Structures are given as structure tokens and as C-alpha cells.
Amino acid sequence: MQTPEHLTRAKAAEYLTYQLGYPCARKTLDKYATLGGGPPFIHVGRRTLYKADDLRAWLIGRSSLPRISTSDSHEAILRKI
């Protein structure tokens, strides 16, 4: 199934949850849009729209490097790469 180029806030939350595996509610995106720190979006009239590529990039930016255990330090992870 192909993802549309622009997603409404509700569809963006569904995309993050079901396609990318990051549980996210529409209200969470509402909060990010108000306070900052969320994925980039545009307004078209009264509609808020997100690009799927921007959602994916935002999620990658929030992710840590792969770890073998919770005690791995950032430096230890970089040495393993």
C-alpha cells in the first residue's frame, strides 16, 4: 500500500504507530506542534499536513545507536561501529 505524499495529523499518528512502530497519538502531535520538538509540518488553510519522509526522518533523529545492553555508553557504541 502506497503512502500519500501528505498526511493529516490523525493519519500521521497512525503512520508513526502502524507503519514505523512508534506508538503516537494524534494528541501527542498536537502537543508537539504547540510546544515544539515534533516532526515538521505545513498548514494548507486550516489543515495541518505531514510528509511521510519527514515523519521517518524525525523518528530516526530521535533514535539511539544500536545497543547490546543498557549499560553500553555512547563511546563504547561508537567503538563497536
Jmol script that loads the backbone (N, CA, C; Angstrom):
load data "model"
ATOM      1  N   MET A   1       0.836  -1.184   0.000  1.00  0.00           N
ATOM      2  CA  MET A   1       0.000   0.000   0.000  1.00  0.00           C
ATOM      3  C   MET A   1       0.879   1.245   0.000  1.00  0.00           C
ATOM      4  N   GLN A   2       0.620   2.149  -0.886  1.00  0.00           N
ATOM      5  CA  GLN A   2       1.431   3.346  -1.017  1.00  0.00           C
ATOM      6  C   GLN A   2       0.923   4.426  -0.077  1.00  0.00           C
ATOM      7  N   THR A   3       1.847   5.118   0.560  1.00  0.00           N
ATOM      8  CA  THR A   3       1.512   6.198   1.477  1.00  0.00           C
ATOM      9  C   THR A   3       1.312   7.481   0.680  1.00  0.00           C
ATOM     10  N   PRO A   4       0.226   8.227   0.958  1.00  0.00           N
ATOM     11  CA  PRO A   4       0.042   9.505   0.263  1.00  0.00           C
ATOM     12  C   PRO A   4       1.187  10.466   0.598  1.00  0.00           C
ATOM     13  N   GLU A   5       1.403  11.450  -0.268  1.00  0.00           N
ATOM     14  CA  GLU A   5       2.519  12.376  -0.048  1.00  0.00           C
ATOM     15  C   GLU A   5       2.331  13.196   1.222  1.00  0.00           C
ATOM     16  N   HIS A   6       1.115  13.632   1.486  1.00  0.00           N
ATOM     17  CA  HIS A   6       0.832  14.419   2.688  1.00  0.00           C
ATOM     18  C   HIS A   6      -0.213  13.706   3.533  1.00  0.00           C
ATOM     19  N   LEU A   7       0.018  13.713   4.851  1.00  0.00           N
ATOM     20  CA  LEU A   7      -0.869  13.042   5.790  1.00  0.00           C
ATOM     21  C   LEU A   7      -1.443  14.056   6.775  1.00  0.00           C
ATOM     22  N   THR A   8      -2.723  13.912   7.105  1.00  0.00           N
ATOM     23  CA  THR A   8      -3.304  14.734   8.157  1.00  0.00           C
ATOM     24  C   THR A   8      -2.667  14.340   9.480  1.00  0.00           C
ATOM     25  N   ARG A   9      -2.918  15.114  10.519  1.00  0.00           N
ATOM     26  CA  ARG A   9      -2.321  14.804  11.812  1.00  0.00           C
ATOM     27  C   ARG A   9      -2.774  13.433  12.310  1.00  0.00           C
ATOM     28  N   ALA A  10      -4.052  13.100  12.142  1.00  0.00           N
ATOM     29  CA  ALA A  10      -4.549  11.788  12.581  1.00  0.00           C
ATOM     30  C   ALA A  10      -3.881  10.667  11.782  1.00  0.00           C
ATOM     31  N   LYS A  11      -3.764  10.855  10.472  1.00  0.00           N
ATOM     32  CA  LYS A  11      -3.128   9.833   9.630  1.00  0.00           C
ATOM     33  C   LYS A  11      -1.622   9.748   9.911  1.00  0.00           C
ATOM     34  N   ALA A  12      -0.992  10.876  10.253  1.00  0.00           N
ATOM     35  CA  ALA A  12       0.426  10.870  10.606  1.00  0.00           C
ATOM     36  C   ALA A  12       0.649  10.053  11.876  1.00  0.00           C
ATOM     37  N   ALA A  13      -0.248  10.207  12.855  1.00  0.00           N
ATOM     38  CA  ALA A  13      -0.138   9.423  14.089  1.00  0.00           C
ATOM     39  C   ALA A  13      -0.312   7.936  13.781  1.00  0.00           C
ATOM     40  N   GLU A  14      -1.249   7.591  12.915  1.00  0.00           N
ATOM     41  CA  GLU A  14      -1.444   6.189  12.511  1.00  0.00           C
ATOM     42  C   GLU A  14      -0.209   5.664  11.777  1.00  0.00           C
ATOM     43  N   TYR A  15       0.361   6.470  10.905  1.00  0.00           N
ATOM     44  CA  TYR A  15       1.549   6.070  10.151  1.00  0.00           C
ATOM     45  C   TYR A  15       2.717   5.798  11.096  1.00  0.00           C
ATOM     46  N   LEU A  16       2.948   6.710  12.047  1.00  0.00           N
ATOM     47  CA  LEU A  16       4.016   6.505  13.020  1.00  0.00           C
ATOM     48  C   LEU A  16       3.782   5.227  13.822  1.00  0.00           C
ATOM     49  N   THR A  17       2.552   4.977  14.205  1.00  0.00           N
ATOM     50  CA  THR A  17       2.218   3.829  15.051  1.00  0.00           C
ATOM     51  C   THR A  17       2.279   2.517  14.287  1.00  0.00           C
ATOM     52  N   TYR A  18       1.589   2.440  13.171  1.00  0.00           N
ATOM     53  CA  TYR A  18       1.411   1.156  12.492  1.00  0.00           C
ATOM     54  C   TYR A  18       2.447   0.862  11.410  1.00  0.00           C
ATOM     55  N   GLN A  19       2.991   1.896  10.779  1.00  0.00           N
ATOM     56  CA  GLN A  19       3.979   1.662   9.724  1.00  0.00           C
ATOM     57  C   GLN A  19       5.408   1.718  10.255  1.00  0.00           C
ATOM     58  N   LEU A  20       5.649   2.620  11.212  1.00  0.00           N
ATOM     59  CA  LEU A  20       7.016   2.804  11.701  1.00  0.00           C
ATOM     60  C   LEU A  20       7.238   2.212  13.089  1.00  0.00           C
ATOM     61  N   GLY A  21       6.180   1.729  13.724  1.00  0.00           N
ATOM     62  CA  GLY A  21       6.330   1.061  15.018  1.00  0.00           C
ATOM     63  C   GLY A  21       6.605   1.992  16.187  1.00  0.00           C
ATOM     64  N   TYR A  22       6.246   3.266  16.074  1.00  0.00           N
ATOM     65  CA  TYR A  22       6.431   4.235  17.147  1.00  0.00           C
ATOM     66  C   TYR A  22       5.048   4.674  17.620  1.00  0.00           C
ATOM     67  N   PRO A  23       4.551   4.100  18.723  1.00  0.00           N
ATOM     68  CA  PRO A  23       3.207   4.462  19.188  1.00  0.00           C
ATOM     69  C   PRO A  23       3.090   5.965  19.422  1.00  0.00           C
ATOM     70  N   CYS A  24       2.139   6.564  18.744  1.00  0.00           N
ATOM     71  CA  CYS A  24       1.970   8.011  18.816  1.00  0.00           C
ATOM     72  C   CYS A  24       0.505   8.344  18.598  1.00  0.00           C
ATOM     73  N   ALA A  25      -0.052   9.146  19.497  1.00  0.00           N
ATOM     74  CA  ALA A  25      -1.441   9.581  19.371  1.00  0.00           C
ATOM     75  C   ALA A  25      -1.511  10.921  18.641  1.00  0.00           C
ATOM     76  N   ARG A  26      -2.656  11.197  18.056  1.00  0.00           N
ATOM     77  CA  ARG A  26      -2.862  12.485  17.388  1.00  0.00           C
ATOM     78  C   ARG A  26      -2.646  13.621  18.381  1.00  0.00           C
ATOM     79  N   LYS A  27      -3.102  13.440  19.616  1.00  0.00           N
ATOM     80  CA  LYS A  27      -2.951  14.491  20.627  1.00  0.00           C
ATOM     81  C   LYS A  27      -1.481  14.748  20.967  1.00  0.00           C
ATOM     82  N   THR A  28      -0.652  13.723  20.837  1.00  0.00           N
ATOM     83  CA  THR A  28       0.791  13.916  21.047  1.00  0.00           C
ATOM     84  C   THR A  28       1.347  14.833  19.970  1.00  0.00           C
ATOM     85  N   LEU A  29       0.927  14.622  18.727  1.00  0.00           N
ATOM     86  CA  LEU A  29       1.373  15.501  17.645  1.00  0.00           C
ATOM     87  C   LEU A  29       0.816  16.911  17.833  1.00  0.00           C
ATOM     88  N   ASP A  30      -0.418  17.032  18.379  1.00  0.00           N
ATOM     89  CA  ASP A  30      -0.977  18.353  18.718  1.00  0.00           C
ATOM     90  C   ASP A  30      -0.031  19.073  19.683  1.00  0.00           C
ATOM     91  N   LYS A  31       0.399  18.352  20.714  1.00  0.00           N
ATOM     92  CA  LYS A  31       1.268  18.934  21.743  1.00  0.00           C
ATOM     93  C   LYS A  31       2.613  19.338  21.151  1.00  0.00           C
ATOM     94  N   TYR A  32       3.210  18.450  20.339  1.00  0.00           N
ATOM     95  CA  TYR A  32       4.489  18.784  19.700  1.00  0.00           C
ATOM     96  C   TYR A  32       4.353  20.017  18.819  1.00  0.00           C
ATOM     97  N   ALA A  33       3.233  20.150  18.112  1.00  0.00           N
ATOM     98  CA  ALA A  33       3.045  21.300  17.228  1.00  0.00           C
ATOM     99  C   ALA A  33       2.967  22.599  18.033  1.00  0.00           C
ATOM    100  N   THR A  34       2.447  22.517  19.246  1.00  0.00           N
ATOM    101  CA  THR A  34       2.327  23.694  20.100  1.00  0.00           C
ATOM    102  C   THR A  34       3.636  24.017  20.810  1.00  0.00           C
ATOM    103  N   LEU A  35       4.271  22.988  21.383  1.00  0.00           N
ATOM    104  CA  LEU A  35       5.459  23.194  22.216  1.00  0.00           C
ATOM    105  C   LEU A  35       6.778  23.067  21.458  1.00  0.00           C
ATOM    106  N   GLY A  36       6.751  22.425  20.293  1.00  0.00           N
ATOM    107  CA  GLY A  36       7.972  22.190  19.531  1.00  0.00           C
ATOM    108  C   GLY A  36       8.534  20.808  19.816  1.00  0.00           C
ATOM    109  N   GLY A  37       9.492  20.397  19.001  1.00  0.00           N
ATOM    110  CA  GLY A  37      10.142  19.110  19.185  1.00  0.00           C
ATOM    111  C   GLY A  37       9.556  17.985  18.360  1.00  0.00           C
ATOM    112  N   GLY A  38       8.501  18.259  17.643  1.00  0.00           N
ATOM    113  CA  GLY A  38       7.858  17.224  16.834  1.00  0.00           C
ATOM    114  C   GLY A  38       8.328  17.266  15.393  1.00  0.00           C
ATOM    115  N   PRO A  39       7.721  16.427  14.568  1.00  0.00           N
ATOM    116  CA  PRO A  39       8.086  16.404  13.151  1.00  0.00           C
ATOM    117  C   PRO A  39       7.637  17.678  12.433  1.00  0.00           C
ATOM    118  N   PRO A  40       8.339  18.052  11.359  1.00  0.00           N
ATOM    119  CA  PRO A  40       7.939  19.229  10.591  1.00  0.00           C
ATOM    120  C   PRO A  40       6.571  19.025   9.947  1.00  0.00           C
ATOM    121  N   PHE A  41       5.833  20.129   9.809  1.00  0.00           N
ATOM    122  CA  PHE A  41       4.506  20.082   9.188  1.00  0.00           C
ATOM    123  C   PHE A  41       4.264  21.380   8.438  1.00  0.00           C
ATOM    124  N   ILE A  42       3.224  21.369   7.625  1.00  0.00           N
ATOM    125  CA  ILE A  42       2.809  22.578   6.917  1.00  0.00           C
ATOM    126  C   ILE A  42       1.322  22.797   7.175  1.00  0.00           C
ATOM    127  N   HIS A  43       0.890  24.030   6.970  1.00  0.00           N
ATOM    128  CA  HIS A  43      -0.534  24.331   7.012  1.00  0.00           C
ATOM    129  C   HIS A  43      -1.010  24.626   5.597  1.00  0.00           C
ATOM    130  N   VAL A  44      -2.119  24.039   5.241  1.00  0.00           N
ATOM    131  CA  VAL A  44      -2.805  24.354   3.993  1.00  0.00           C
ATOM    132  C   VAL A  44      -4.203  24.763   4.421  1.00  0.00           C
ATOM    133  N   GLY A  45      -4.439  26.064   4.438  1.00  0.00           N
ATOM    134  CA  GLY A  45      -5.686  26.552   5.016  1.00  0.00           C
ATOM    135  C   GLY A  45      -5.687  26.218   6.505  1.00  0.00           C
ATOM    136  N   ARG A  46      -6.704  25.503   6.947  1.00  0.00           N
ATOM    137  CA  ARG A  46      -6.798  25.115   8.359  1.00  0.00           C
ATOM    138  C   ARG A  46      -6.246  23.720   8.614  1.00  0.00           C
ATOM    139  N   ARG A  47      -5.842  23.044   7.559  1.00  0.00           N
ATOM    140  CA  ARG A  47      -5.346  21.673   7.699  1.00  0.00           C
ATOM    141  C   ARG A  47      -3.856  21.658   7.977  1.00  0.00           C
ATOM    142  N   THR A  48      -3.466  20.776   8.884  1.00  0.00           N
ATOM    143  CA  THR A  48      -2.057  20.537   9.183  1.00  0.00           C
ATOM    144  C   THR A  48      -1.663  19.251   8.483  1.00  0.00           C
ATOM    145  N   LEU A  49      -0.588  19.301   7.706  1.00  0.00           N
ATOM    146  CA  LEU A  49      -0.172  18.140   6.925  1.00  0.00           C
ATOM    147  C   LEU A  49       1.294  17.805   7.183  1.00  0.00           C
ATOM    148  N   TYR A  50       1.577  16.509   7.141  1.00  0.00           N
ATOM    149  CA  TYR A  50       2.928  15.987   7.360  1.00  0.00           C
ATOM    150  C   TYR A  50       3.337  15.166   6.149  1.00  0.00           C
ATOM    151  N   LYS A  51       4.625  15.204   5.807  1.00  0.00           N
ATOM    152  CA  LYS A  51       5.160  14.324   4.767  1.00  0.00           C
ATOM    153  C   LYS A  51       5.667  13.053   5.432  1.00  0.00           C
ATOM    154  N   ALA A  52       5.412  11.910   4.809  1.00  0.00           N
ATOM    155  CA  ALA A  52       5.857  10.628   5.360  1.00  0.00           C
ATOM    156  C   ALA A  52       7.382  10.607   5.526  1.00  0.00           C
ATOM    157  N   ASP A  53       8.113  11.173   4.580  1.00  0.00           N
ATOM    158  CA  ASP A  53       9.582  11.215   4.675  1.00  0.00           C
ATOM    159  C   ASP A  53      10.036  12.035   5.880  1.00  0.00           C
ATOM    160  N   ASP A  54       9.326  13.129   6.168  1.00  0.00           N
ATOM    161  CA  ASP A  54       9.662  13.945   7.336  1.00  0.00           C
ATOM    162  C   ASP A  54       9.385  13.191   8.633  1.00  0.00           C
ATOM    163  N   LEU A  55       8.303  12.420   8.672  1.00  0.00           N
ATOM    164  CA  LEU A  55       7.984  11.622   9.854  1.00  0.00           C
ATOM    165  C   LEU A  55       9.067  10.576  10.097  1.00  0.00           C
ATOM    166  N   ARG A  56       9.489   9.921   9.028  1.00  0.00           N
ATOM    167  CA  ARG A  56      10.529   8.892   9.123  1.00  0.00           C
ATOM    168  C   ARG A  56      11.853   9.515   9.587  1.00  0.00           C
ATOM    169  N   ALA A  57      12.230  10.648   9.016  1.00  0.00           N
ATOM    170  CA  ALA A  57      13.479  11.326   9.385  1.00  0.00           C
ATOM    171  C   ALA A  57      13.426  11.798  10.840  1.00  0.00           C
ATOM    172  N   TRP A  58      12.285  12.316  11.278  1.00  0.00           N
ATOM    173  CA  TRP A  58      12.130  12.763  12.662  1.00  0.00           C
ATOM    174  C   TRP A  58      12.300  11.595  13.624  1.00  0.00           C
ATOM    175  N   LEU A  59      11.712  10.470  13.287  1.00  0.00           N
ATOM    176  CA  LEU A  59      11.815   9.293  14.153  1.00  0.00           C
ATOM    177  C   LEU A  59      13.258   8.788  14.218  1.00  0.00           C
ATOM    178  N   ILE A  60      13.953   8.762  13.097  1.00  0.00           N
ATOM    179  CA  ILE A  60      15.355   8.342  13.080  1.00  0.00           C
ATOM    180  C   ILE A  60      16.191   9.288  13.944  1.00  0.00           C
ATOM    181  N   GLY A  61      15.899  10.577  13.881  1.00  0.00           N
ATOM    182  CA  GLY A  61      16.620  11.556  14.694  1.00  0.00           C
ATOM    183  C   GLY A  61      16.410  11.364  16.189  1.00  0.00           C
ATOM    184  N   ARG A  62      15.302  10.772  16.579  1.00  0.00           N
ATOM    185  CA  ARG A  62      15.013  10.511  17.996  1.00  0.00           C
ATOM    186  C   ARG A  62      15.576   9.184  18.470  1.00  0.00           C
ATOM    187  N   SER A  63      16.071   8.366  17.554  1.00  0.00           N
ATOM    188  CA  SER A  63      16.522   7.015  17.892  1.00  0.00           C
ATOM    189  C   SER A  63      17.985   7.012  18.323  1.00  0.00           C
ATOM    190  N   SER A  64      18.323   6.086  19.201  1.00  0.00           N
ATOM    191  CA  SER A  64      19.712   5.941  19.630  1.00  0.00           C
ATOM    192  C   SER A  64      20.432   4.990  18.680  1.00  0.00           C
ATOM    193  N   LEU A  65      21.728   4.905  18.840  1.00  0.00           N
ATOM    194  CA  LEU A  65      22.504   3.913  18.101  1.00  0.00           C
ATOM    195  C   LEU A  65      22.154   2.525  18.639  1.00  0.00           C
ATOM    196  N   PRO A  66      22.359   1.468  17.860  1.00  0.00           N
ATOM    197  CA  PRO A  66      22.075   0.111  18.357  1.00  0.00           C
ATOM    198  C   PRO A  66      22.911  -0.206  19.589  1.00  0.00           C
ATOM    199  N   ARG A  67      22.305  -0.896  20.537  1.00  0.00           N
ATOM    200  CA  ARG A  67      22.999  -1.262  21.777  1.00  0.00           C
ATOM    201  C   ARG A  67      22.896  -2.762  21.996  1.00  0.00           C
ATOM    202  N   ILE A  68      23.900  -3.291  22.681  1.00  0.00           N
ATOM    203  CA  ILE A  68      23.882  -4.698  23.065  1.00  0.00           C
ATOM    204  C   ILE A  68      23.297  -4.838  24.465  1.00  0.00           C
ATOM    205  N   SER A  69      23.537  -3.831  25.312  1.00  0.00           N
ATOM    206  CA  SER A  69      22.961  -3.835  26.651  1.00  0.00           C
ATOM    207  C   SER A  69      22.660  -2.403  27.068  1.00  0.00           C
ATOM    208  N   THR A  70      21.877  -2.258  28.129  1.00  0.00           N
ATOM    209  CA  THR A  70      21.546  -0.916  28.602  1.00  0.00           C
ATOM    210  C   THR A  70      22.730  -0.217  29.250  1.00  0.00           C
ATOM    211  N   SER A  71      23.786  -0.964  29.577  1.00  0.00           N
ATOM    212  CA  SER A  71      24.958  -0.354  30.203  1.00  0.00           C
ATOM    213  C   SER A  71      25.977   0.158  29.190  1.00  0.00           C
ATOM    214  N   ASP A  72      25.733  -0.062  27.886  1.00  0.00           N
ATOM    215  CA  ASP A  72      26.650   0.462  26.862  1.00  0.00           C
ATOM    216  C   ASP A  72      26.672   1.989  26.918  1.00  0.00           C
ATOM    217  N   SER A  73      27.855   2.559  26.981  1.00  0.00           N
ATOM    218  CA  SER A  73      27.984   4.011  26.918  1.00  0.00           C
ATOM    219  C   SER A  73      28.003   4.431  25.447  1.00  0.00           C
ATOM    220  N   HIS A  74      27.776   5.701  25.211  1.00  0.00           N
ATOM    221  CA  HIS A  74      27.785   6.221  23.849  1.00  0.00           C
ATOM    222  C   HIS A  74      29.141   5.972  23.190  1.00  0.00           C
ATOM    223  N   GLU A  75      30.223   6.176  23.935  1.00  0.00           N
ATOM    224  CA  GLU A  75      31.566   5.975  23.389  1.00  0.00           C
ATOM    225  C   GLU A  75      31.810   4.527  23.050  1.00  0.00           C
ATOM    226  N   ALA A  76      31.347   3.598  23.902  1.00  0.00           N
ATOM    227  CA  ALA A  76      31.518   2.174  23.645  1.00  0.00           C
ATOM    228  C   ALA A  76      30.776   1.755  22.387  1.00  0.00           C
ATOM    229  N   ILE A  77      29.608   2.330  22.191  1.00  0.00           N
ATOM    230  CA  ILE A  77      28.825   2.001  20.987  1.00  0.00           C
ATOM    231  C   ILE A  77      29.588   2.455  19.742  1.00  0.00           C
ATOM    232  N   LEU A  78      30.137   3.668  19.781  1.00  0.00           N
ATOM    233  CA  LEU A  78      30.866   4.193  18.625  1.00  0.00           C
ATOM    234  C   LEU A  78      32.124   3.366  18.343  1.00  0.00           C
ATOM    235  N   ARG A  79      32.776   2.848  19.373  1.00  0.00           N
ATOM    236  CA  ARG A  79      33.968   1.996  19.159  1.00  0.00           C
ATOM    237  C   ARG A  79      33.611   0.708  18.462  1.00  0.00           C
ATOM    238  N   LYS A  80      32.384   0.203  18.663  1.00  0.00           N
ATOM    239  CA  LYS A  80      31.958  -1.062  18.065  1.00  0.00           C
ATOM    240  C   LYS A  80      31.599  -0.926  16.593  1.00  0.00           C
ATOM    241  N   ILE A  81      31.365   0.303  16.165  1.00  0.00           N
ATOM    242  CA  ILE A  81      30.933   0.527  14.767  1.00  0.00           C
ATOM    243  C   ILE A  81      32.116   0.437  13.840  1.00  0.00           C
TER     244      ILE A  81
END
end "model"
wireframe off; spacefill off
backbone 0.3
color backbone group
